[in-house]
Amino acid sequence: MAVNDKLTALDVMRDAPVIPVIVLHDVKDAIPLARALVAGGIRMLEVTLRTPQALQCIEAIAKDVPEAVAGAGTIRSAADAQASALAGAKFGVSPGYTRAVGKACHDLGLPLLPGVATGSEIMTAQEDGYTQLKFFPALQAGGLPMLKAWQGPFGDVTFCPTGGIHADNAAEFLALSNVACVGGSWIVPADAIKAGDWTRIEQLARAATQLQR
């Protein structure tokens, strides 16, 4: 799939085993970080809207690192979705699901991975046409046993577990038939970003791409 093709949520999930959950405090870090991740084989980049600089970082990546696919995480409102799309985000990720967020992303043509933690949330998202979902916070909400339990009633749903996933447990989640990828911050550690250690981040990304699905 070329980056400029019409992207779907499933495309985002299937591109690599891990979607990095990125927190950036300085716009100057956005481009070298994105380049390091792409060099390591990770193109789908979830830049979380947890800092005042997040939208500027998404805009910088979208403009200057065309090999990357900049996405916006922590979308909590229609306004977040609109601002993210204007900044150049090509997909969105939300920590939970509301119909307002779902409609906004649908109207914007912004592929969304809505966050769910219960069966009722899955059913609501499905009613609105979403079947590729983020399971969050994965470990705290039941982890592997919960995902296995959902394989029966929600066999047509694909998950990206996020929250408490790291290098040592990612493979267990990826081994499940209803998991397409995982989300995690371990490949973009805050200390490496602060130090500008892009080589380390590239190495962590490359190791993540070797995880089996």
N, C-alpha and C positions, 0 to 999 in steps of 0.2 A: 504493500500500500504506500503510495507516494504521500508526502506530507500535505500536498495541496488537494488531494482527493477529498470528497465529502466524508468527513469523519463521523463515526458512530461510537457510542459508548463501548460497544464490544471491541471495536478497533483499539480503543484506548487500553482496554483491559488485556488484550492479547498481544500487544506490541512487545512487551517484556514481562518477565515474572514479577517485577517490582515497580511500583509507582512511587518515586521518592516524595515524601512529605516535607516540603521545604519551608523554612522560616528565614526570611531575609530582613536584616535591619539596615542594610546599606546598599543603595542602588549600584554602587561600583562593584559589588560582588556578584551581581546577577549574571552578567555575560560570561565571566570566566568560569563560574559554577556551571552554567548551562553547557558551555563548551566541554568541560571536564566530564560531565555526565554523558553527553553525546559520544565523546571519544571512548567512554567505557561501555557504550552500547545501550544507553537509556535515553529515549527521546521524549517520552511522555512525562512532563514535569509539572507536578502539582505545587504551585506557589500559594501558600496559605495567606488568606486575608487577615492575618493576625498582627500585622505591623502597619504603621502609617505609610511605609514605603512600598508595600506589596504591589499595588497597581502599577507604580512606576517600574518596578522590577519586571512585571509581566510584559509591560510595553517594551522595555529594553530587550528582553529575550525575543519577543515576537519580531522586533525590527532587525536585530543584529545577529541572531542565531537561527537562521532559517531552517537548519537541519533539526532543530528542536521543535516540539509542540508544546507551547506554553499553555498551562491550564490554571484555573483558579480554584483553590480550596477554601473551606470554611465559608461557603456561600450560605447566608442565613436569611436573605430577603430578596425580593425582586430587584431592589435597588442595587444590591451586591452583584446580581447576575448581569444587570445592565451595565454597570461600571466595568465589570470584568470583560464583557464582550467589547466594549469601547476601547479598552486597553489592549485588546488583541488576543485575549484568551480564546482557545479553540475548544476547550471543554471545561466543565465545572464539576466540583465535588462538594457535597454538603454534609454537615455532621448529623443532620436529621432530615426529615422530609415534611414539607408543607405543600399544600396544593398551590399556593401563591408562587412558591419557588419553582415548582414543577411547570406551571403554566408559563412563567416568565422565560424559563430556559427553552421550553418548547417554542414559544413565539419568537425567540431570538435565534432559533436554530442552533442552540448551544447544547451539545451532548452533555448529559448530566448523570453522574453516579450519585444517587441520593443515599444518604445514610439511614440505616434501619437497625433496630435492635430487638424488635418484637415481631411476632406473626402478624399482628394488626397493622403495623407500619408497612410490612411487605405487601399486604393485601391492598392497602391504600395506594401505595406506589404503583402496584400492578394495575389497579383500576385506571390509573392515569397514563398507562402505557409504558411504565418503566419496569424492565425485567433484568437489567444489569445494575446491581446495587452494591453499595459499600456497607459492610457489616462493621458497625462502630458503636462503642469501643469494644473491639473483638474479644479480648481476653476477659474484660470485666463483665461482658454481656453473655458469657457462656462458652466462648472459645470453640475448640474442636467439637465437643459434645453437642453444642447448639447447632453448628453447621451440619453435623451428621443427622441430627433430628429433623432438620429442615429438608433433607434430601427427599423425604417421602411426600409431604404435602406441597412442597414448593420445588418440585423437580425441574420446573421450567425456568428457574431463576438462577442467575450466575452472580457470584459474590466476589468482592474484593475486601477481605478482612483487613482492618486497619485498627491500630491501637494495641500496643503491647507486642507487636510483631518485631522480631529481630533475626539476626543471622542464624541463631541457633534453633529457632522454632519455625522459621518460614517454610522449610521443606515439608513439615507435617501438614501445614495448611494447604500448600500447593498440591499435595498428594490427593486431596479430596476432589471428587468429580464435579462438584458444584462451585469450585474455586478456580477462577481464571488467572488471578494475580493477587498479590498482597500489596498493601501500602505500608511504608515504613520510613522512619527518619534516620535509621542507622547508616544509610549510605551517604547521608549529608550531615555529619555530626557538626554541632555548633562550634566546637573548638577548631575543627579543620577549616570551616568557613572563616572564622575570625582570624586564623593564622594565614589564610590564603593558600592553604595546602591543597592545591587542585590536583596534584599527582595522587595524593591519598584518596581523594574522592573519586578520581577516575578508576583507581584500583578497586575500591569498594563497589563501584558500579559494575565493573567487569566481572567481579566475583558473583554479584547478584544475578547477572545474566546467565550464569552457569547453573542456577537452580533449576531442578527438573519439575515439569508440570505434567 
